[in-house]
Amino acid sequence: MEKSKTLLRRDWQLWLALVAGISTLLFAGTSVLYHNISLPDPNYYFTAARMIMNGKVMYRDIFEQKGPLVYFTHVIALAITPGRRDYGYSIIEFLLMFFLLWFTYRIMRLYLPRIWSAVLTLLFPAVFLQNALFREGDTVEITSTVIMMGALYLVMRQMAQPAHRVRFWESGLLGMGVAWILWSKFSLVLMPGIAALVLIAVVWGNQGWRQALLHTGLGLLGFVLITGPVLFYFWHYQALNDLFNVYFYWNLNAYTEAAKLPLAGAILYGAYLGVANALMSYPILMWAAVIGLLGVFLGPFTPRKGWYRLGLFLPLWGVMFSVGYPHLLGYYIYPLVIFVPLALLTAAKLILFLYPKLAEWQPQGWATVGTWLALTVVTLLIAAGFNNTPQQSRLFEKEDPAIFQFMAPVRHDPKASMMLFGVMDYGFYYYGGNKEPVSKYFAVYNLDWNKFRYPWKDWDQRLADKSVDYVVTNTARAHSNGHLRKNYKYLSTVHIQGQAFDLYHVRN
């Protein structure tokens, strides 16, 4: 019996670490199982980080829409990995995955027995690791999700245990989390920012305004500890204007519609778009969001006080608002994953209500180990069924990826220019020979920056002028463009993430 209690109270953390470690190894493209830099996004390829390490300054010499901390973290990963490879980031991804599971467990533990909390926590990765939500471990997505899950835990703990005193170091860490998201993905800062304000209000109500002021100061201190080095970097390189004009301008531009609505309308419209976006793109998250929101007012974690319910609802609305508003209907849905623990919690409480004897279920001794092991295997099998990333690993592709052969002509001509015609980088930069892209969104290579300031506006003109040596595009776009068919000859096709890309070379 004592061994069983120890396994429940302590060793569950080891099982979370085991799941996090195996998940990172199998599904994170930066792990040692994968060919170096075999990921489908310019952020994954650490393109910007490599340019920074070669002396370029973010936003002044490199245009990207995500925050500077994303690329600074990539620089650290490259610096600590021999040969400047990307494997070092898998250590960071493992820690992020572990803390995501840890916060999930702590949320469950507020309302459920230990064994049920552990069961639901180990099932959570089966959803989170699905391809649409964990496409090889995007650094922004998983970092933001961990911070938001931690902020949600702090708020829910105060709703469930009003007498619990918020610790000073928690306020400081939350301030650091707000700053981290601000400088990683500005559009997601609403959720942790609202959570911080809710906690300040709770402290004010329970401990008085002096304590609330002290917690606010510590939160601001944590915020400054993250923000200070970021601003110093851009001040040192005389690029503060570039930081604000590029990073903040492009992020705020997506929210112009919000400014036209009254606050009540923005709240309702943002929540609607968040749920609608999940419904159209990934139904499991839509149902999780619906169940989670109902739980705020009608479920097992509904706070007793009315304003506490509002305090719990607002951070969750911040998540949906962030999902819904970019470009009016959003294009990323991963923040909604924080609703999944709430949906699992609601389902578990309903099951225990209908079958109260299950609440007494308590495996002992080796039965506990068997339970953990079975849940770990089930989680990883479910995740593997919905995530095809391991098919790109060394387990399946013994040789270098086919894209190496696809880009071989470009690699053999170091002076060749290349243009991505309406597609993302997908590693064409790396596989093309690590040439430094002079472009916005890494769309063109070895082209005059002053002549082509806006590559997305002059694609057709460049094709008509035959001013680019090589063109990479998807098959559908290639067939629909007359200049491409007339002036360029087809070389080969490569398949990446279910999409077909064609390589063309200019005709003599």
Rosetta blueprint (number, residue, H / E / L):
1 M L
2 E H
3 K H
4 S H
5 K H
6 T H
7 L H
8 L H
9 R H
10 R H
11 D H
12 W H
13 Q H
14 L H
15 W H
16 L H
17 A H
18 L H
19 V H
20 A H
21 G H
22 I H
23 S H
24 T H
25 L H
26 L H
27 F H
28 A L
29 G L
30 T L
31 S L
32 V L
33 L L
34 Y L
35 H L
36 N L
37 I L
38 S L
39 L L
40 P L
41 D L
42 P L
43 N L
44 Y L
45 Y L
46 F L
47 T H
48 A H
49 A H
50 R H
51 M H
52 I H
53 M H
54 N L
55 G L
56 K L
57 V L
58 M E
59 Y L
60 R L
61 D L
62 I E
63 F E
64 E L
65 Q L
66 K L
67 G L
68 P H
69 L H
70 V H
71 Y H
72 F H
73 T H
74 H H
75 V H
76 I H
77 A H
78 L H
79 A H
80 I H
81 T L
82 P H
83 G H
84 R H
85 R L
86 D L
87 Y L
88 G L
89 Y H
90 S H
91 I H
92 I H
93 E H
94 F H
95 L H
96 L H
97 M H
98 F H
99 F H
100 L H
101 L H
102 W H
103 F H
104 T H
105 Y H
106 R H
107 I H
108 M H
109 R H
110 L L
111 Y L
112 L L
113 P L
114 R H
115 I H
116 W H
117 S H
118 A H
119 V H
120 L H
121 T H
122 L H
123 L H
124 F H
125 P H
126 A H
127 V H
128 F H
129 L L
130 Q L
131 N L
132 A L
133 L L
134 F L
135 R L
136 E L
137 G L
138 D L
139 T H
140 V H
141 E H
142 I H
143 T H
144 S H
145 T H
146 V H
147 I H
148 M H
149 M H
150 G H
151 A H
152 L H
153 Y H
154 L H
155 V H
156 M H
157 R H
158 Q H
159 M H
160 A H
161 Q L
162 P L
163 A L
164 H L
165 R L
166 V L
167 R L
168 F H
169 W H
170 E H
171 S H
172 G H
173 L H
174 L H
175 G H
176 M H
177 G H
178 V H
179 A H
180 W H
181 I H
182 L H
183 W L
184 S L
185 K L
186 F H
187 S H
188 L H
189 V L
190 L H
191 M H
192 P H
193 G H
194 I H
195 A H
196 A H
197 L H
198 V H
199 L H
200 I H
201 A H
202 V H
203 V H
204 W H
205 G H
206 N H
207 Q H
208 G L
209 W H
210 R H
211 Q H
212 A H
213 L H
214 L H
215 H H
216 T H
217 G H
218 L H
219 G H
220 L H
221 L H
222 G H
223 F H
224 V H
225 L H
226 I H
227 T H
228 G H
229 P H
230 V H
231 L H
232 F H
233 Y H
234 F H
235 W H
236 H H
237 Y L
238 Q L
239 A L
240 L H
241 N H
242 D H
243 L H
244 F H
245 N H
246 V H
247 Y H
248 F H
249 Y H
250 W H
251 N H
252 L H
253 N H
254 A H
255 Y H
256 T H
257 E H
258 A H
259 A H
260 K L
261 L L
262 P L
263 L H
264 A H
265 G H
266 A H
267 I H
268 L H
269 Y H
270 G H
271 A H
272 Y H
273 L H
274 G H
275 V H
276 A H
277 N H
278 A H
279 L H
280 M H
281 S H
282 Y L
283 P H
284 I H
285 L H
286 M H
287 W H
288 A H
289 A H
290 V H
291 I H
292 G H
293 L H
294 L H
295 G H
296 V H
297 F H
298 L H
299 G L
300 P L
301 F L
302 T L
303 P L
304 R L
305 K L
306 G H
307 W H
308 Y H
309 R H
310 L H
311 G H
312 L H
313 F H
314 L H
315 P H
316 L H
317 W H
318 G H
319 V H
320 M H
321 F H
322 S H
323 V H
324 G H
325 Y L
326 P H
327 H H
328 L H
329 L L
330 G L
331 Y L
332 Y L
333 I L
334 Y H
335 P H
336 L H
337 V H
338 I H
339 F H
340 V H
341 P H
342 L H
343 A H
344 L H
345 L H
346 T H
347 A H
348 A H
349 K H
350 L H
351 I H
352 L H
353 F H
354 L H
355 Y L
356 P H
357 K H
358 L H
359 A H
360 E H
361 W L
362 Q L
363 P L
364 Q L
365 G L
366 W H
367 A H
368 T H
369 V H
370 G H
371 T H
372 W H
373 L H
374 A H
375 L H
376 T H
377 V H
378 V H
379 T H
380 L H
381 L H
382 I H
383 A H
384 A H
385 G H
386 F H
387 N L
388 N L
389 T H
390 P H
391 Q H
392 Q H
393 S L
394 R L
395 L L
396 F L
397 E L
398 K L
399 E L
400 D L
401 P L
402 A H
403 I H
404 F H
405 Q H
406 F H
407 M L
408 A H
409 P H
410 V H
411 R H
412 H L
413 D L
414 P L
415 K L
416 A L
417 S L
418 M E
419 M E
420 L E
421 F E
422 G L
423 V L
424 M L
425 D L
426 Y L
427 G L
428 F H
429 Y H
430 Y H
431 Y H
432 G L
433 G L
434 N L
435 K L
436 E L
437 P E
438 V L
439 S L
440 K E
441 Y L
442 F L
443 A L
444 V E
445 Y E
446 N L
447 L L
448 D L
449 W L
450 N L
451 K L
452 F L
453 R L
454 Y L
455 P L
456 W L
457 K L
458 D L
459 W H
460 D H
461 Q H
462 R H
463 L H
464 A H
465 D H
466 K L
467 S L
468 V L
469 D L
470 Y E
471 V E
472 V E
473 T E
474 N E
475 T H
476 A H
477 R H
478 A H
479 H H
480 S H
481 N L
482 G H
483 H H
484 L H
485 R H
486 K H
487 N H
488 Y E
489 K E
490 Y E
491 L E
492 S E
493 T E
494 V E
495 H E
496 I E
497 Q L
498 G L
499 Q E
500 A E
501 F E
502 D E
503 L E
504 Y E
505 H E
506 V E
507 R L
508 N L
